[in-house]
Amino acid sequence: MNVLVLGSGGREHAIAWKIKQSEKCEKLFCMPGNPGTALIATNLAGGVNDFDAIKGAVLDNAIDIVVVGPEDPLVNGLRDKFAADSQLANVLFVGPSQRGAMLEGSKDFAKEFMSRHGIPTASYRSFTSTDIDQADKFLESLQAPYVLKADGLAAGKGVLIPETLEEAKASLREMLGGMFGAAGNTVVIEEFLRGIEVSVFVLTDGKDYLILPEAKDYKRIGVGDKGLNTGGMGAVSPVGFADAQFMEKVEERIIKPTVNGLAADGIDYKGFIFIGLMNCNGDPYVIEYNVRMGDPETEAVMTRIDSDLLSHLEAVAKGELSGEKIVISEEGALTVVCVSGGYPQSYGKGYEIFGSEYLERSSVEDKIKIFHAGTSMKEGKLVTSGGRVLAVTVNGKGIEKSREVVYPEIDKIMYTNKYYRSDIGLDLLKYEK
């Protein structure tokens, strides 16, 4: 099969890396890809929302299956455009329809879906600028802290958690006043759930599903989960507190009702579902849905899948997932993200990255894999081009041993203002047996 992976980050590098291992993979393409994917695939020019460029790439390269990495093209209806185009309708496509992508594209849609199908989540209400008085009253009925979410896509930054009622009311007005642009025209206010987070990943064809390895990511920029939220500073899989008993509750209370709910609502869904969960005293509650894999969790999760991912993806796209069985490695994965100093606020770009002998280490046998997230080539040199630059993943048994391997490897990679969190995985040591 000829495969096209859409996207340019660490998530897409990891997905492409895993697809490359399949005997079914004849030619692998990434659009636009990055210097890391260029080592294993052919990068093609074009943006993930450029339908004309995507169509041209599919036809010019006889693409059999398209795998979408980020959420934007899905929310913008890329799958529907393929289905409506006679030249593309028979191309296999991994990613939900535009209506299915509303699970991530609209927080209000997702909360209504959960409420309708009895899926446990925090109590909530949605408000617009015409409902500010009612929103204030709802905030007054909740206990601090407060959770305010922009309804639409806000590049992962549309959630505020004010500590006081006064801050919450002020934040509400800022959000409705344009803090997140059109994404904040509607604001979802939720009760705050106390517990510990875990990311669960499902691959579904709308009828059947496979549960991928779970992971825990680290969103804050600072050690000890301090400071601003980021796109993710690291990830660990498996997650010790997500034991068999907990995951059975997740499957029965959340995964099955979600897949059945999509079918009941007549939603065409063939792709990944990321379920962000809170473990509240052993009971799972949904924080959010994403309609793609998480980043940087993907850079850990993909390294733990021992079965043929491309076979799974083909079955999903064809609606034939019932015959697939996923095989998960007993070895764990620990990922640490190297970022640009100043991220997630302003940061410099274009700094040369040294230690290139380590940047090509992503073979199946290698215990250390380096996935490119924000890199580019400039005058023949590898340079930084984003806030999150590289994701370094180590596979092995036990978090402590993985930490002993990953951090010395990170020290061998050098660029101006390199920063990373030194505490990835430490909070999970107490759950290891």
ZAVO-614919 format. One record per residue (C-alpha): residue number from 1; x, y, z. Coordinates in Angstrom, 2 decimals. Layout:
<nodes>
- NUM,X,Y,Z
...
</nodes>
This chain:
<nodes>
- 1,0.00,0.00,0.00
- 2,1.06,3.58,-0.64
- 3,0.42,5.62,2.53
- 4,0.09,9.37,3.10
- 5,0.40,10.71,6.67
- 6,-0.83,14.29,7.06
- 7,0.97,16.48,9.59
- 8,4.39,17.77,10.59
- 9,4.90,17.11,14.29
- 10,6.24,14.47,16.64
- 11,2.91,12.67,16.58
- 12,3.06,12.27,12.80
- 13,6.72,11.21,12.90
- 14,5.82,8.48,15.41
- 15,2.80,7.29,13.40
- 16,4.86,7.22,10.19
- 17,7.65,5.37,12.02
- 18,5.22,2.67,13.10
- 19,3.50,2.39,9.71
- 20,6.92,2.00,8.04
- 21,7.40,-1.30,9.88
- 22,4.43,-2.93,8.17
- 23,5.01,-5.44,5.38
- 24,1.98,-3.88,3.71
- 25,3.71,-0.50,3.43
- 26,5.19,-0.09,-0.06
- 27,5.70,3.68,-0.26
- 28,5.33,6.12,2.62
- 29,4.69,9.84,2.20
- 30,4.25,12.67,4.71
- 31,2.69,16.08,4.06
- 32,4.38,18.29,4.92
- 33,6.44,16.12,7.30
- 34,9.67,17.25,8.93
- 35,13.40,16.35,8.83
- 36,12.68,13.29,10.97
- 37,10.02,11.89,8.66
- 38,12.36,12.60,5.72
- 39,14.61,9.84,7.08
- 40,11.88,7.21,6.65
- 41,9.43,8.66,4.10
- 42,9.10,11.09,1.20
- 43,8.02,14.53,2.36
- 44,5.57,16.39,0.12
- 45,4.97,20.13,0.03
- 46,1.57,21.33,1.17
- 47,-0.44,22.20,4.25
- 48,-2.81,19.91,6.12
- 49,-5.75,22.19,5.25
- 50,-4.78,22.63,1.58
- 51,-7.31,20.29,-0.04
- 52,-6.06,20.91,-3.56
- 53,-2.49,20.03,-2.59
- 54,-3.65,16.92,-0.72
- 55,-5.78,15.79,-3.66
- 56,-2.87,16.32,-6.04
- 57,-0.52,14.34,-3.80
- 58,-2.99,11.45,-3.51
- 59,-3.51,11.22,-7.28
- 60,0.13,11.83,-8.28
- 61,1.46,9.18,-5.90
- 62,-1.32,6.59,-6.22
- 63,-2.06,6.82,-2.50
- 64,-4.13,3.93,-1.17
- 65,-4.74,5.21,2.37
- 66,-4.61,8.64,4.04
- 67,-3.92,8.89,7.79
- 68,-4.69,12.29,9.33
- 69,-2.53,13.39,12.26
- 70,-3.90,16.75,13.50
- 71,-7.48,17.78,14.24
- 72,-7.81,20.89,12.06
- 73,-8.37,19.20,8.67
- 74,-10.88,16.82,10.26
- 75,-12.86,19.64,11.85
- 76,-12.71,21.39,8.47
- 77,-14.34,18.37,6.80
- 78,-11.48,16.72,4.92
- 79,-13.07,13.27,5.10
- 80,-16.33,14.63,3.70
- 81,-14.44,16.28,0.83
- 82,-12.85,12.94,-0.05
- 83,-16.22,11.19,0.04
- 84,-17.79,13.82,-2.23
- 85,-14.97,13.73,-4.83
- 86,-15.35,10.97,-7.42
- 87,-11.57,10.82,-7.90
- 88,-10.95,10.28,-4.17
- 89,-14.04,8.47,-2.89
- 90,-12.36,5.06,-3.06
- 91,-9.19,6.14,-1.25
- 92,-9.10,4.68,2.26
- 93,-9.25,7.42,4.90
- 94,-8.46,7.28,8.63
- 95,-10.23,10.11,10.40
- 96,-13.84,10.95,11.27
- 97,-16.37,12.94,9.28
- 98,-16.81,16.65,10.04
- 99,-19.73,15.86,12.32
- 100,-17.68,13.25,14.16
- 101,-14.83,15.73,14.51
- 102,-17.20,17.99,16.45
- 103,-16.35,15.84,19.47
- 104,-13.17,17.91,19.57
- 105,-14.27,20.91,17.51
- 106,-16.99,21.90,19.99
- 107,-16.80,21.37,23.75
- 108,-20.55,22.00,23.96
- 109,-21.26,19.30,21.33
- 110,-19.04,16.85,23.21
- 111,-20.71,17.53,26.57
- 112,-24.18,17.14,25.04
- 113,-23.05,13.86,23.46
- 114,-21.81,12.57,26.83
- 115,-24.98,13.66,28.60
- 116,-27.18,12.07,25.94
- 117,-25.38,8.72,26.14
- 118,-24.87,8.53,29.90
- 119,-21.09,8.91,29.81
- 120,-19.67,10.14,33.15
- 121,-18.29,13.68,33.02
- 122,-18.26,16.84,35.10
- 123,-21.51,18.79,35.41
- 124,-21.54,21.79,33.10
- 125,-23.44,24.56,31.33
- 126,-22.63,26.57,28.20
- 127,-22.93,30.35,27.89
- 128,-22.57,33.16,25.34
- 129,-22.12,36.91,25.81
- 130,-25.90,37.29,26.15
- 131,-25.95,34.96,29.18
- 132,-23.33,36.58,31.44
- 133,-25.69,37.06,34.40
- 134,-26.75,33.39,34.25
- 135,-23.12,32.36,33.88
- 136,-22.22,34.32,37.01
- 137,-24.99,32.55,38.93
- 138,-23.78,29.14,37.73
- 139,-20.23,29.99,38.82
- 140,-21.59,31.00,42.23
- 141,-23.20,27.55,42.55
- 142,-19.84,25.79,42.08
- 143,-16.91,25.33,44.42
- 144,-13.45,26.69,43.58
- 145,-11.42,26.16,41.47
- 146,-13.47,26.73,38.31
- 147,-13.04,25.28,34.82
- 148,-13.74,27.51,31.81
- 149,-13.36,26.09,28.29
- 150,-13.59,27.87,24.95
- 151,-16.11,25.91,22.91
- 152,-14.05,25.82,19.69
- 153,-10.49,24.88,18.76
- 154,-7.93,27.13,20.46
- 155,-4.66,25.31,19.71
- 156,-4.81,23.47,23.02
- 157,-4.86,26.72,25.03
- 158,-8.58,27.32,25.43
- 159,-8.95,26.11,29.02
- 160,-8.62,28.34,32.10
- 161,-8.79,27.19,35.73
- 162,-9.27,30.28,37.95
- 163,-8.76,29.77,41.68
- 164,-11.30,32.34,42.92
- 165,-14.84,33.34,41.98
- 166,-13.70,36.87,41.15
- 167,-11.00,35.55,38.79
- 168,-13.51,33.17,37.20
- 169,-15.97,35.98,36.45
- 170,-13.19,38.15,35.03
- 171,-11.83,35.29,32.92
- 172,-15.30,34.55,31.59
- 173,-15.62,38.10,30.33
- 174,-12.18,38.01,28.76
- 175,-12.97,34.75,26.96
- 176,-16.32,35.99,25.67
- 177,-14.60,39.26,24.75
- 178,-12.24,37.63,22.28
- 179,-9.32,36.17,24.25
- 180,-9.47,33.04,22.07
- 181,-11.10,34.62,19.04
- 182,-14.20,32.96,17.62
- 183,-13.39,29.78,19.58
- 184,-14.55,31.59,22.72
- 185,-17.89,32.88,21.41
- 186,-19.39,30.13,23.58
- 187,-17.80,29.19,26.91
- 188,-18.40,25.90,28.72
- 189,-18.22,26.16,32.51
- 190,-17.62,22.89,34.38
- 191,-17.25,21.71,37.92
- 192,-13.63,20.93,38.83
- 193,-12.87,17.22,39.07
- 194,-10.29,16.19,41.64
- 195,-8.11,13.24,40.74
- 196,-5.27,12.22,38.45
- 197,-5.37,12.32,34.65
- 198,-4.80,9.53,32.15
- 199,-5.09,9.46,28.36
- 200,-6.87,6.50,26.77
- 201,-6.70,5.90,23.01
- 202,-9.20,3.99,20.91
- 203,-9.13,3.03,17.24
- 204,-12.65,2.47,15.91
- 205,-14.47,1.83,12.65
- 206,-17.73,3.02,14.19
- 207,-18.80,-0.48,15.21
- 208,-15.81,-2.24,16.75
- 209,-12.75,-0.88,18.49
- 210,-9.21,-1.57,19.62
- 211,-7.87,-0.08,22.86
- 212,-4.32,1.20,22.41
- 213,-1.80,1.56,25.26
- 214,-2.80,4.25,27.74
- 215,-0.46,7.08,28.69
- 216,-0.06,9.99,31.07
- 217,1.21,13.29,29.70
- 218,2.75,16.28,31.44
- 219,1.22,19.57,30.35
- 220,2.88,22.19,32.54
- 221,6.17,23.79,31.58
- 222,7.77,23.55,35.02
- 223,9.04,20.76,37.25
- 224,6.38,19.56,39.66
- 225,3.60,20.55,37.25
- 226,4.15,24.25,37.82
- 227,3.78,27.12,35.40
- 228,1.96,27.57,32.12
- 229,0.22,24.85,30.16
- 230,2.04,23.61,27.06
- 231,1.32,21.17,24.26
- 232,2.99,18.53,26.43
- 233,6.43,18.11,28.02
- 234,6.56,14.32,28.20
- 235,4.59,11.11,28.54
- 236,4.70,7.72,30.23
- 237,3.06,4.42,29.23
- 238,1.78,2.24,30.84
- 239,0.19,4.15,33.72
- 240,0.40,2.31,37.03
- 241,-2.91,3.47,38.49
- 242,-4.80,2.53,35.30
- 243,-4.87,-1.13,36.29
- 244,-7.09,-3.86,34.87
- 245,-9.95,-3.00,37.22
- 246,-9.87,0.69,36.31
- 247,-9.57,-0.01,32.58
- 248,-12.54,-2.38,32.76
- 249,-14.60,0.52,34.13
- 250,-13.27,2.74,31.34
- 251,-14.29,0.23,28.69
- 252,-17.76,-0.45,30.09
- 253,-18.70,3.07,31.19
- 254,-16.95,5.18,28.55
- 255,-15.56,3.39,25.49
- 256,-18.56,1.19,24.70
- 257,-21.13,3.98,25.26
- 258,-19.01,6.33,23.12
- 259,-18.77,3.96,20.14
- 260,-22.41,2.92,20.50
- 261,-23.40,6.58,20.82
- 262,-21.66,7.48,17.57
- 263,-23.56,4.70,15.81
- 264,-26.87,5.66,17.42
- 265,-26.40,9.28,16.32
- 266,-25.59,8.20,12.77
- 267,-22.09,9.69,12.93
- 268,-19.56,8.36,10.41
- 269,-16.49,7.70,12.53
- 270,-13.46,5.77,11.34
- 271,-10.34,6.80,13.18
- 272,-8.72,7.51,16.52
- 273,-10.50,8.73,19.63
- 274,-8.40,10.27,22.40
- 275,-10.29,10.16,25.68
- 276,-8.86,12.44,28.34
- 277,-9.92,10.95,31.68
- 278,-9.80,11.87,35.33
- 279,-9.43,9.02,37.81
- 280,-11.55,10.20,40.74
- 281,-11.08,7.71,43.57
- 282,-11.01,4.80,41.12
- 283,-13.90,5.98,38.94
- 284,-13.25,7.38,35.43
- 285,-14.76,10.68,34.23
- 286,-14.27,12.16,30.76
- 287,-12.51,15.53,30.68
- 288,-12.45,15.80,26.90
- 289,-12.50,13.98,23.59
- 290,-9.94,14.52,20.85
- 291,-10.48,13.07,17.38
- 292,-6.81,12.17,16.84
- 293,-3.90,10.83,18.83
- 294,-2.38,12.96,21.57
- 295,1.04,14.55,21.38
- 296,3.47,13.67,22.99
- 297,1.62,10.53,24.11
- 298,1.81,9.14,20.57
- 299,5.60,9.15,20.74
- 300,5.33,6.74,23.69
- 301,2.24,4.74,22.65
- 302,3.42,3.85,19.13
- 303,6.59,2.25,20.47
- 304,4.49,-0.17,22.57
- 305,2.36,-1.53,19.72
- 306,3.85,-4.85,18.56
- 307,1.15,-5.67,16.00
- 308,0.81,-4.24,12.48
- 309,-0.57,-0.70,12.80
- 310,-1.14,-0.33,9.06
- 311,-3.23,-3.50,9.06
- 312,-5.33,-2.02,11.88
- 313,-5.71,1.29,10.02
- 314,-6.71,-0.44,6.78
- 315,-9.35,-2.43,8.67
- 316,-10.67,0.74,10.30
- 317,-11.00,2.54,6.96
- 318,-12.79,-0.47,5.42
- 319,-15.10,-0.95,8.42
- 320,-13.63,-4.40,9.08
- 321,-11.96,-3.93,12.47
- 322,-13.69,-6.90,14.13
- 323,-11.03,-9.30,12.84
- 324,-8.06,-7.32,14.17
- 325,-6.17,-8.04,17.39
- 326,-3.76,-5.54,18.89
- 327,-0.55,-6.76,20.54
- 328,0.97,-4.53,23.21
- 329,4.53,-4.80,24.45
- 330,5.13,-5.50,28.12
- 331,7.97,-2.99,27.97
- 332,7.06,0.54,28.94
- 333,7.86,3.81,27.22
- 334,9.00,7.12,28.64
- 335,9.11,10.26,26.49
- 336,10.76,13.57,27.35
- 337,10.22,16.60,25.13
- 338,13.04,19.06,24.49
- 339,11.65,22.54,23.93
- 340,12.86,26.03,23.04
- 341,13.60,28.29,26.00
- 342,10.71,30.70,26.50
- 343,8.07,28.25,25.28
- 344,5.04,28.32,25.56
- 345,5.43,32.07,25.29
- 346,7.86,33.81,22.93
- 347,10.99,31.87,21.92
- 348,13.76,32.00,19.35
- 349,13.96,29.83,16.24
- 350,16.63,28.78,13.79
- 351,19.20,27.52,16.29
- 352,21.39,24.74,14.95
- 353,20.91,21.37,16.62
- 354,24.11,19.47,17.37
- 355,24.49,15.79,18.21
- 356,23.01,14.71,14.90
- 357,24.32,11.17,15.29
- 358,21.54,10.74,17.85
- 359,18.83,12.32,15.73
- 360,18.56,9.36,13.36
- 361,18.08,6.79,16.09
- 362,14.59,5.53,15.45
- 363,15.06,1.96,14.28
- 364,12.77,-0.74,15.63
- 365,15.61,-2.38,17.54
- 366,16.91,0.81,19.12
- 367,15.78,1.38,22.70
- 368,16.15,5.13,22.15
- 369,13.95,6.81,19.54
- 370,14.03,10.49,18.66
- 371,10.95,11.97,17.05
- 372,11.11,15.41,15.44
- 373,8.44,17.89,16.51
- 374,9.71,21.39,15.66
- 375,12.76,21.08,13.41
- 376,13.63,22.15,9.87
- 377,16.57,22.17,7.50
- 378,18.31,25.48,6.76
- 379,21.31,25.62,4.43
- 380,21.94,21.95,5.02
- 381,21.80,22.23,8.81
- 382,19.17,20.92,11.22
- 383,17.69,23.83,13.19
- 384,14.89,24.51,15.66
- 385,11.64,25.74,14.18
- 386,9.05,25.34,16.94
- 387,8.39,25.46,20.65
- 388,8.55,21.71,21.05
- 389,11.65,20.58,19.18
- 390,12.33,16.88,19.82
- 391,10.65,14.02,21.68
- 392,13.11,11.48,23.05
- 393,11.56,8.08,23.85
- 394,13.12,5.20,25.75
- 395,11.63,1.71,25.99
- 396,12.27,-0.62,28.89
- 397,10.86,-2.13,32.04
- 398,10.41,0.32,34.88
- 399,10.26,4.10,34.98
- 400,13.43,4.50,37.04
- 401,15.57,2.54,34.57
- 402,14.06,4.44,31.64
- 403,14.82,7.75,33.32
- 404,18.43,6.61,33.85
- 405,18.72,6.12,30.09
- 406,16.73,9.01,28.64
- 407,18.31,11.98,30.41
- 408,21.94,11.19,29.50
- 409,20.76,10.85,25.87
- 410,19.08,14.25,26.05
- 411,22.32,15.77,27.35
- 412,24.04,14.69,24.13
- 413,21.67,16.86,22.06
- 414,22.60,20.53,22.07
- 415,21.03,23.74,20.81
- 416,20.71,27.27,22.16
- 417,18.22,27.64,25.03
- 418,17.35,23.93,25.19
- 419,14.95,23.16,28.03
- 420,13.22,20.02,29.30
- 421,11.51,18.80,32.44
- 422,13.68,16.65,34.68
- 423,10.81,14.99,36.57
- 424,8.93,13.04,33.90
- 425,7.57,9.83,35.44
- 426,8.56,10.53,39.03
- 427,4.94,10.93,40.18
- 428,4.12,7.43,38.85
- 429,6.90,5.56,40.67
- 430,4.60,4.95,43.65
- 431,2.21,2.99,41.43
- 432,4.81,0.58,40.08
- 433,4.73,-2.94,41.45
</nodes>
